Amino acid sequence: MIALDTNVLLRYLLQDDKRQSPAAASLITGAAPVLLTDIVLVETVWVLTGKRYGLDRDSVARVINALFEEPMVVFEDGQTVWRALNDFKKARPIKVGGKKKTADFPDALIVNKAMHQAGEWRTTLDGVYTFDRAAREIAGTLSP
């Protein structure tokens, strides 16, 4: 098994570097399973939705869904990532201080990781407390 840093995953996804992109592709399509950690996914989504690339939510969801189709790619916790991705896709904008804000992928992953971990520990999660009003649109969140 190997693991990738965010910059390698981005070169593979974006195919924007003549030298690095093929090297990244050879890792992902190679013989060894490729681990994508949660933090690499969060950083990747952050870069893809940022000012430089400006991908919308649907495009980001397609990118992550495509990673699930890669035969050698494994996730730190694929089921939790899948649930977080669905919450991210379903998130609706709310008005906060006169601006529209929508829960981010990291918000959804935080909630779903907490739920998963509570289940692993055979306990009940009472909620994930957040001051972020948009994040509170995700089921399982509470205001402090």
Z-matrix of the N, CA and C atoms (Angstrom, degrees):
N
C 1 1.452
C 2 1.526 1 108.89
N 3 1.329 2 113.79 1 144.83
C 4 1.459 3 120.72 2 172.34
C 5 1.523 4 107.20 3 -126.12
N 6 1.307 5 116.33 4 165.62
C 7 1.468 6 121.69 5 174.94
C 8 1.522 7 107.82 6 -129.21
N 9 1.319 8 115.36 7 152.30
C 10 1.462 9 120.13 8 -178.94
C 11 1.516 10 111.33 9 -113.10
N 12 1.326 11 114.83 10 144.51
C 13 1.451 12 121.45 11 168.92
C 14 1.535 13 107.50 12 -81.77
N 15 1.308 14 115.08 13 162.83
C 16 1.465 15 120.88 14 -178.18
C 17 1.523 16 112.05 15 -56.39
N 18 1.326 17 117.65 16 -42.07
C 19 1.468 18 119.12 17 -175.76
C 20 1.527 19 112.04 18 -64.44
N 21 1.318 20 117.74 19 -32.27
C 22 1.467 21 120.46 20 177.51
C 23 1.530 22 109.91 21 -71.08
N 24 1.327 23 116.62 22 -43.93
C 25 1.466 24 120.00 23 178.05
C 26 1.526 25 110.76 24 -61.03
N 27 1.318 26 116.99 25 -42.44
C 28 1.464 27 120.19 26 179.44
C 29 1.529 28 111.85 27 -63.34
N 30 1.324 29 117.53 28 -40.53
C 31 1.474 30 119.15 29 178.34
C 32 1.524 31 110.30 30 -61.94
N 33 1.325 32 116.90 31 -38.30
C 34 1.466 33 120.91 32 177.84
C 35 1.530 34 110.57 33 -66.09
N 36 1.309 35 116.82 34 -47.34
C 37 1.465 36 120.71 35 -176.40
C 38 1.522 37 112.51 36 -68.38
N 39 1.319 38 116.60 37 -40.85
C 40 1.463 39 120.68 38 -173.59
C 41 1.526 40 113.68 39 -89.35
N 42 1.333 41 116.97 40 -21.97
C 43 1.470 42 121.02 41 -178.14
C 44 1.530 43 110.41 42 46.85
N 45 1.332 44 114.99 43 51.70
C 46 1.461 45 120.55 44 -173.63
C 47 1.531 46 114.39 45 -115.37
N 48 1.319 47 117.22 46 12.24
C 49 1.460 48 120.42 47 179.90
C 50 1.532 49 108.36 48 -139.60
N 51 1.320 50 116.38 49 122.14
C 52 1.474 51 121.09 50 -174.14
C 53 1.520 52 113.79 51 -60.87
N 54 1.324 53 117.64 52 -28.65
C 55 1.456 54 120.74 53 -178.52
C 56 1.528 55 111.31 54 -98.37
N 57 1.319 56 116.84 55 -47.33
C 58 1.460 57 120.23 56 -173.58
C 59 1.525 58 113.64 57 -76.31
N 60 1.318 59 117.84 58 -36.41
C 61 1.471 60 119.93 59 -177.42
C 62 1.530 61 112.61 60 -61.28
N 63 1.341 62 119.59 61 -46.35
C 64 1.470 63 118.63 62 176.65
C 65 1.531 64 112.56 63 -63.20
N 66 1.325 65 116.98 64 -36.37
C 67 1.467 66 119.91 65 178.20
C 68 1.526 67 110.28 66 -64.02
N 69 1.328 68 116.58 67 -41.65
C 70 1.465 69 120.64 68 177.91
C 71 1.522 70 110.47 69 -64.73
N 72 1.324 71 116.78 70 -42.44
C 73 1.468 72 120.75 71 179.69
C 74 1.520 73 111.24 72 -62.68
N 75 1.328 74 116.90 73 -38.45
C 76 1.466 75 118.73 74 -179.67
C 77 1.526 76 111.28 75 -66.55
N 78 1.314 77 117.64 76 -30.50
C 79 1.465 78 120.01 77 175.67
C 80 1.530 79 110.90 78 -69.09
N 81 1.321 80 116.47 79 -45.99
C 82 1.465 81 120.67 80 -175.76
C 83 1.523 82 111.84 81 -70.61
N 84 1.306 83 117.19 82 -31.60
C 85 1.465 84 120.07 83 -179.45
C 86 1.525 85 112.46 84 -98.65
N 87 1.323 86 116.76 85 7.61
C 88 1.457 87 121.25 86 -178.38
C 89 1.518 88 112.99 87 -76.81
N 90 1.315 89 115.49 88 -166.83
C 91 1.464 90 122.14 89 -174.65
C 92 1.522 91 113.83 90 -85.17
N 93 1.329 92 117.37 91 -19.76
C 94 1.467 93 120.23 92 -176.33
C 95 1.525 94 111.06 93 -91.35
N 96 1.339 95 117.90 94 139.88
C 97 1.463 96 119.95 95 172.36
C 98 1.534 97 109.63 96 -57.91
N 99 1.335 98 116.09 97 142.30
C 100 1.462 99 122.54 98 -176.44
C 101 1.525 100 108.88 99 -113.99
N 102 1.323 101 116.03 100 113.69
C 103 1.462 102 121.30 101 179.40
C 104 1.517 103 110.50 102 -84.44
N 105 1.338 104 115.50 103 128.27
C 106 1.458 105 121.73 104 171.11
C 107 1.526 106 106.94 105 -111.37
N 108 1.324 107 115.57 106 112.21
C 109 1.461 108 119.38 107 -179.52
C 110 1.525 109 110.27 108 -77.85
N 111 1.319 110 115.16 109 162.69
C 112 1.464 111 120.46 110 179.65
C 113 1.523 112 111.55 111 -59.05
N 114 1.325 113 116.73 112 -41.35
C 115 1.464 114 119.13 113 -177.96
C 116 1.523 115 111.10 114 -66.47
N 117 1.314 116 118.17 115 -34.84
C 118 1.470 117 120.70 116 176.28
C 119 1.527 118 109.65 117 -64.47
N 120 1.318 119 117.50 118 -40.85
C 121 1.469 120 119.89 119 177.79
C 122 1.521 121 111.27 120 -64.41
N 123 1.330 122 117.06 121 -43.09
C 124 1.469 123 120.80 122 179.35
C 125 1.527 124 110.29 123 -61.38
N 126 1.326 125 116.70 124 -47.07
C 127 1.466 126 119.64 125 179.00
C 128 1.523 127 111.35 126 -63.21
N 129 1.312 128 116.89 127 -39.12
C 130 1.463 129 120.94 128 179.78
C 131 1.521 130 110.85 129 -62.81
N 132 1.318 131 117.00 130 -46.62
C 133 1.468 132 120.65 131 178.23
C 134 1.520 133 110.08 132 -62.12
N 135 1.324 134 116.99 133 -40.72
C 136 1.464 135 121.01 134 179.88
C 137 1.532 136 110.21 135 -59.89
N 138 1.321 137 117.23 136 -45.30
C 139 1.467 138 120.81 137 179.70
C 140 1.529 139 110.38 138 -66.67
N 141 1.312 140 117.29 139 -45.74
C 142 1.470 141 120.53 140 -176.45
C 143 1.518 142 112.94 141 -64.73
N 144 1.332 143 117.58 142 -31.89
C 145 1.468 144 120.70 143 -179.38
C 146 1.523 145 112.43 144 -92.44
N 147 1.316 146 117.27 145 -3.89
C 148 1.461 147 121.50 146 -178.59
C 149 1.517 148 112.67 147 -73.80
N 150 1.321 149 114.27 148 -177.47
C 151 1.468 150 121.12 149 -175.29
C 152 1.527 151 113.59 150 -59.94
N 153 1.321 152 117.39 151 -36.95
C 154 1.469 153 119.44 152 -175.11
C 155 1.525 154 112.63 153 -66.36
N 156 1.332 155 117.60 154 -45.52
C 157 1.465 156 120.69 155 -175.71
C 158 1.526 157 112.41 156 -103.65
N 159 1.317 158 117.95 157 -34.39
C 160 1.457 159 122.71 158 171.95
C 161 1.521 160 116.57 159 59.33
N 162 1.324 161 117.77 160 32.80
C 163 1.467 162 119.50 161 179.07
C 164 1.527 163 110.49 162 -67.15
N 165 1.325 164 115.42 163 142.47
C 166 1.461 165 119.69 164 175.89
C 167 1.527 166 109.71 165 -84.27
N 168 1.319 167 115.89 166 174.36
C 169 1.461 168 122.09 167 -174.97
C 170 1.528 169 112.13 168 -59.38
N 171 1.321 170 116.71 169 -42.69
C 172 1.464 171 119.67 170 -179.06
C 173 1.529 172 111.27 171 -64.42
N 174 1.316 173 116.39 172 -39.88
C 175 1.468 174 120.07 173 178.77
C 176 1.522 175 111.03 174 -65.45
N 177 1.326 176 116.54 175 -42.31
C 178 1.467 177 120.34 176 177.75
C 179 1.524 178 109.95 177 -62.00
N 180 1.321 179 116.45 178 -43.13
C 181 1.470 180 120.20 179 179.15
C 182 1.526 181 110.63 180 -60.90
N 183 1.323 182 117.45 181 -40.63
C 184 1.469 183 120.29 182 177.80
C 185 1.529 184 111.25 183 -63.75
N 186 1.321 185 116.58 184 -39.85
C 187 1.468 186 120.60 185 179.33
C 188 1.525 187 110.23 186 -62.26
N 189 1.326 188 116.94 187 -47.99
C 190 1.469 189 119.63 188 -178.68
C 191 1.523 190 110.27 189 -68.58
N 192 1.319 191 117.39 190 -40.15
C 193 1.469 192 119.72 191 176.00
C 194 1.524 193 110.92 192 -57.82
N 195 1.326 194 116.97 193 -40.12
C 196 1.466 195 120.54 194 179.50
C 197 1.527 196 111.13 195 -63.11
N 198 1.320 197 117.07 196 -33.11
C 199 1.470 198 119.70 197 177.62
C 200 1.526 199 111.20 198 -65.55
N 201 1.328 200 116.65 199 -33.28
C 202 1.464 201 120.05 200 176.43
C 203 1.531 202 111.16 201 -64.91
N 204 1.321 203 116.95 202 -24.11
C 205 1.462 204 121.69 203 -179.62
C 206 1.529 205 113.05 204 -83.58
N 207 1.317 206 117.12 205 -15.83
C 208 1.467 207 120.73 206 179.48
C 209 1.527 208 108.81 207 -70.27
N 210 1.322 209 118.50 208 120.80
C 211 1.469 210 120.63 209 -173.19
C 212 1.524 211 115.09 210 -63.14
N 213 1.323 212 118.47 211 -28.33
C 214 1.464 213 119.84 212 -177.04
C 215 1.527 214 113.22 213 -97.64
N 216 1.331 215 117.50 214 -2.74
C 217 1.466 216 120.45 215 -178.80
C 218 1.522 217 110.00 216 -86.36
N 219 1.324 218 115.06 217 130.31
C 220 1.463 219 121.75 218 173.81
C 221 1.522 220 107.65 219 -125.08
N 222 1.314 221 114.75 220 149.58
C 223 1.453 222 121.00 221 -178.51
C 224 1.518 223 110.00 222 -107.71
N 225 1.314 224 114.75 223 153.76
C 226 1.462 225 120.29 224 175.63
C 227 1.524 226 109.65 225 -53.73
N 228 1.315 227 116.48 226 -42.55
C 229 1.461 228 122.50 227 178.29
C 230 1.529 229 107.35 228 -153.27
N 231 1.319 230 115.72 229 83.26
C 232 1.456 231 121.65 230 -172.90
C 233 1.514 232 114.69 231 -57.89
N 234 1.331 233 117.91 232 -41.47
C 235 1.467 234 119.82 233 -179.18
C 236 1.521 235 111.21 234 -64.29
N 237 1.326 236 116.48 235 -40.09
C 238 1.459 237 119.94 236 179.43
C 239 1.523 238 110.66 237 -69.10
N 240 1.312 239 117.49 238 -39.95
C 241 1.462 240 120.78 239 176.27
C 242 1.526 241 109.47 240 -61.56
N 243 1.319 242 117.27 241 -42.56
C 244 1.466 243 121.59 242 179.63
C 245 1.532 244 110.88 243 -61.03
N 246 1.331 245 116.85 244 -45.92
C 247 1.473 246 120.44 245 178.32
C 248 1.528 247 111.05 246 -63.94
N 249 1.322 248 116.62 247 -41.72
C 250 1.465 249 120.37 248 178.49
C 251 1.524 250 110.61 249 -63.73
N 252 1.311 251 116.83 250 -40.40
C 253 1.458 252 120.76 251 178.25
C 254 1.525 253 110.56 252 -61.62
N 255 1.318 254 117.05 253 -41.47
C 256 1.467 255 120.22 254 177.82
C 257 1.522 256 111.50 255 -65.08
N 258 1.336 257 118.17 256 -41.33
C 259 1.466 258 120.68 257 176.40
C 260 1.523 259 110.60 258 -63.82
N 261 1.311 260 116.91 259 -40.48
C 262 1.465 261 122.40 260 177.75
C 263 1.527 262 110.41 261 -60.38
N 264 1.334 263 116.99 262 -44.92
C 265 1.467 264 121.01 263 -179.81
C 266 1.525 265 111.63 264 -66.20
N 267 1.334 266 117.10 265 -35.19
C 268 1.464 267 121.26 266 -176.90
C 269 1.522 268 113.20 267 -81.59
N 270 1.320 269 118.05 268 -15.99
C 271 1.467 270 121.50 269 -174.95
C 272 1.526 271 110.55 270 -59.01
N 273 1.304 272 114.75 271 135.13
C 274 1.463 273 121.52 272 179.78
C 275 1.520 274 109.58 273 -111.89
N 276 1.317 275 117.48 274 145.35
C 277 1.463 276 119.90 275 -179.51
C 278 1.527 277 112.14 276 -68.79
N 279 1.327 278 114.25 277 146.51
C 280 1.459 279 120.87 278 172.88
C 281 1.521 280 107.23 279 -127.12
N 282 1.326 281 116.56 280 162.32
C 283 1.457 282 120.17 281 177.13
C 284 1.515 283 109.26 282 -88.82
N 285 1.325 284 114.52 283 128.34
C 286 1.458 285 121.99 284 177.00
C 287 1.523 286 106.70 285 -132.73
N 288 1.326 287 116.06 286 112.51
C 289 1.464 288 119.36 287 179.53
C 290 1.514 289 113.38 288 59.88
N 291 1.307 290 117.71 289 36.69
C 292 1.454 291 121.70 290 179.18
C 293 1.522 292 114.89 291 82.70
N 294 1.336 293 117.51 292 -3.44
C 295 1.465 294 121.43 293 178.94
C 296 1.519 295 109.53 294 -115.80
N 297 1.325 296 115.38 295 153.67
C 298 1.462 297 119.73 296 174.34
C 299 1.520 298 109.21 297 -85.06
N 300 1.320 299 115.49 298 135.11
C 301 1.461 300 121.46 299 178.85
C 302 1.517 301 107.93 300 -136.80
N 303 1.312 302 116.08 301 142.13
C 304 1.459 303 122.15 302 -179.68
C 305 1.522 304 108.73 303 -127.24
N 306 1.318 305 115.79 304 145.00
C 307 1.465 306 119.99 305 176.84
C 308 1.525 307 109.61 306 -56.78
N 309 1.305 308 115.79 307 138.80
C 310 1.459 309 122.67 308 -179.11
C 311 1.526 310 110.77 309 -91.29
N 312 1.335 311 115.35 310 168.05
C 313 1.460 312 120.13 311 174.98
C 314 1.531 313 111.67 312 -58.60
N 315 1.348 314 119.54 313 -43.19
C 316 1.467 315 118.10 314 177.18
C 317 1.528 316 112.95 315 -58.96
N 318 1.334 317 117.34 316 -37.57
C 319 1.466 318 120.23 317 176.82
C 320 1.524 319 110.20 318 -58.70
N 321 1.316 320 115.50 319 -48.23
C 322 1.467 321 120.53 320 -178.64
C 323 1.524 322 111.21 321 -64.74
N 324 1.318 323 116.81 322 -38.36
C 325 1.462 324 119.91 323 179.98
C 326 1.526 325 111.04 324 -68.79
N 327 1.318 326 117.54 325 -39.72
C 328 1.469 327 120.99 326 177.65
C 329 1.519 328 110.31 327 -57.52
N 330 1.322 329 116.82 328 -49.04
C 331 1.467 330 121.05 329 -178.52
C 332 1.526 331 110.52 330 -62.73
N 333 1.303 332 116.55 331 -47.50
C 334 1.465 333 119.92 332 -177.17
C 335 1.522 334 112.79 333 -69.67
N 336 1.329 335 117.84 334 -34.03
C 337 1.467 336 120.16 335 175.29
C 338 1.528 337 110.11 336 -65.59
N 339 1.331 338 116.94 337 -41.13
C 340 1.463 339 120.28 338 179.10
C 341 1.524 340 110.74 339 -63.49
N 342 1.331 341 117.13 340 -43.37
C 343 1.467 342 120.77 341 178.24
C 344 1.527 343 110.92 342 -62.28
N 345 1.318 344 115.71 343 -43.80
C 346 1.462 345 120.21 344 179.70
C 347 1.526 346 110.71 345 -62.78
N 348 1.326 347 116.15 346 -45.79
C 349 1.460 348 119.43 347 -177.75
C 350 1.525 349 111.20 348 -64.70
N 351 1.319 350 117.28 349 -39.29
C 352 1.467 351 120.05 350 176.77
C 353 1.524 352 109.92 351 -59.85
N 354 1.324 353 116.45 352 -42.41
C 355 1.461 354 120.23 353 177.20
C 356 1.517 355 112.19 354 -62.60
N 357 1.329 356 116.67 355 -40.71
C 358 1.466 357 120.90 356 177.42
C 359 1.526 358 111.22 357 -60.91
N 360 1.318 359 115.60 358 -36.63
C 361 1.466 360 120.84 359 -179.07
C 362 1.527 361 112.07 360 -87.46
N 363 1.339 362 115.83 361 3.78
C 364 1.463 363 122.70 362 179.89
C 365 1.535 364 112.13 363 54.62
N 366 1.310 365 114.14 364 47.81
C 367 1.455 366 120.89 365 177.14
C 368 1.522 367 108.42 366 -134.26
N 369 1.296 368 116.54 367 168.95
C 370 1.457 369 121.84 368 -179.93
C 371 1.518 370 109.71 369 -99.14
N 372 1.311 371 116.16 370 131.94
C 373 1.459 372 120.91 371 175.29
C 374 1.518 373 107.64 372 -88.09
N 375 1.309 374 116.34 373 118.48
C 376 1.462 375 120.32 374 179.21
C 377 1.518 376 111.96 375 -75.80
N 378 1.301 377 118.06 376 -22.13
C 379 1.453 378 121.49 377 177.07
C 380 1.509 379 111.43 378 154.37
N 381 1.317 380 115.12 379 163.35
C 382 1.457 381 122.76 380 173.52
C 383 1.521 382 105.96 381 -105.34
N 384 1.314 383 116.43 382 117.48
C 385 1.461 384 121.49 383 -177.64
C 386 1.519 385 110.36 384 -85.28
N 387 1.322 386 115.39 385 132.23
C 388 1.460 387 120.64 386 -179.93
C 389 1.526 388 110.29 387 -148.67
N 390 1.321 389 115.46 388 145.95
C 391 1.463 390 121.11 389 172.71
C 392 1.532 391 110.70 390 -84.87
N 393 1.307 392 118.01 391 -12.30
C 394 1.461 393 124.10 392 -177.35
C 395 1.527 394 109.40 393 -75.55
N 396 1.330 395 115.96 394 108.23
C 397 1.470 396 120.05 395 -176.25
C 398 1.524 397 112.06 396 -64.15
N 399 1.304 398 117.48 397 -35.98
C 400 1.469 399 119.65 398 178.31
C 401 1.520 400 110.20 399 -66.21
N 402 1.316 401 117.16 400 -41.13
C 403 1.468 402 120.65 401 178.63
C 404 1.521 403 110.86 402 -63.65
N 405 1.323 404 117.39 403 -29.87
C 406 1.467 405 120.33 404 179.93
C 407 1.527 406 112.45 405 -69.67
N 408 1.300 407 117.47 406 -4.87
C 409 1.463 408 120.49 407 173.79
C 410 1.530 409 110.94 408 -77.45
N 411 1.320 410 117.15 409 -12.35
C 412 1.465 411 121.91 410 177.56
C 413 1.520 412 108.12 411 -83.88
N 414 1.317 413 116.52 412 131.84
C 415 1.466 414 120.93 413 178.94
C 416 1.523 415 109.85 414 -57.06
N 417 1.328 416 115.79 415 135.42
C 418 1.461 417 121.02 416 178.25
C 419 1.513 418 113.67 417 101.13
N 420 1.334 419 117.22 418 2.06
C 421 1.460 420 120.37 419 179.46
C 422 1.519 421 110.31 420 -105.64
N 423 1.323 422 114.66 421 154.14
C 424 1.463 423 121.75 422 -179.10
C 425 1.523 424 109.73 423 -139.08
N 426 1.317 425 115.05 424 158.43
C 427 1.459 426 121.44 425 174.18
C 428 1.526 427 109.10 426 -89.94
N 429 1.322 428 117.51 427 135.96
C 430 1.478 429 119.16 428 178.37
C 431 1.528 430 111.86 429 -63.60
